[in-house]
Amino acid sequence: MLRNIISLFFVFIIGCIFLISTAYAKWAYAFVVYDGNTYIVSETHFETKEIDKKIGEVTKYSDNEGTYSGNFSNKFPKGTEYYAIKGVNINDAIAVKESEKSFIKANYEGK
């Protein structure tokens, strides 16, 4: 009887550890997805004069790992706008609007 209780206790503890570690997994880096392409958020900032036209926005946000579709971000909330950068092809990088006068560069990583 005691042996069964101890066995069930260990199964319960292992199960709890597995569930907690899965539920709180975090992304390795900040990124945005635009038009099916992944862009890694950098530390490079731009002024408004360096920004071209709006090209999209975040449609889904989550800070937990998973599989998501649409213009997704693990850093920026839904509605955050994406812009083209003057003189830079959007296949190389885009700008993400942080505030009215601040934009941050996101570099193309792949599909």
NORQUILIN-V460904 format. One record per residue. N is the residue number from 1. D_CENTER is the distance of its C-alpha to the mean C-alpha in Angstrom with 1 decimal. Layout:
# NORQUILIN-V460904
N&D_CENTER ; N&D_CENTER
This chain:
# NORQUILIN-V460904
1&49.1 ; 2&47.6 ; 3&46.1 ; 4&44.3 ; 5&42.9 ; 6&41.6 ; 7&40.0 ; 8&38.3 ; 9&37.1 ; 10&35.4 ; 11&33.9 ; 12&32.5 ; 13&31.1 ; 14&29.4 ; 15&27.9 ; 16&26.6 ; 17&25.0 ; 18&23.3 ; 19&22.0 ; 20&20.7 ; 21&18.9 ; 22&17.3 ; 23&16.3 ; 24&14.6 ; 25&12.7 ; 26&9.7 ; 27&7.2 ; 28&9.3 ; 29&7.4 ; 30&5.0 ; 31&4.2 ; 32&5.3 ; 33&7.7 ; 34&11.2 ; 35&14.2 ; 36&13.1 ; 37&12.2 ; 38&9.2 ; 39&9.2 ; 40&8.5 ; 41&8.8 ; 42&12.4 ; 43&15.0 ; 44&17.1 ; 45&18.0 ; 46&20.1 ; 47&22.8 ; 48&23.4 ; 49&26.2 ; 50&23.9 ; 51&21.8 ; 52&22.9 ; 53&22.3 ; 54&19.4 ; 55&17.9 ; 56&15.4 ; 57&12.9 ; 58&9.9 ; 59&11.6 ; 60&9.4 ; 61&7.1 ; 62&6.9 ; 63&6.6 ; 64&8.7 ; 65&8.7 ; 66&10.2 ; 67&10.9 ; 68&9.8 ; 69&11.5 ; 70&11.8 ; 71&9.9 ; 72&6.5 ; 73&3.5 ; 74&2.2 ; 75&4.9 ; 76&7.3 ; 77&9.6 ; 78&11.2 ; 79&13.7 ; 80&12.1 ; 81&14.0 ; 82&13.6 ; 83&16.9 ; 84&18.9 ; 85&20.2 ; 86&24.0 ; 87&25.4 ; 88&22.1 ; 89&21.5 ; 90&18.2 ; 91&18.2 ; 92&17.9 ; 93&15.6 ; 94&14.6 ; 95&14.5 ; 96&12.2 ; 97&14.6 ; 98&14.3 ; 99&17.9 ; 100&21.1 ; 101&21.9 ; 102&18.8 ; 103&16.4 ; 104&14.1 ; 105&14.0 ; 106&11.3 ; 107&13.1 ; 108&13.4 ; 109&12.7 ; 110&14.0 ; 111&14.0
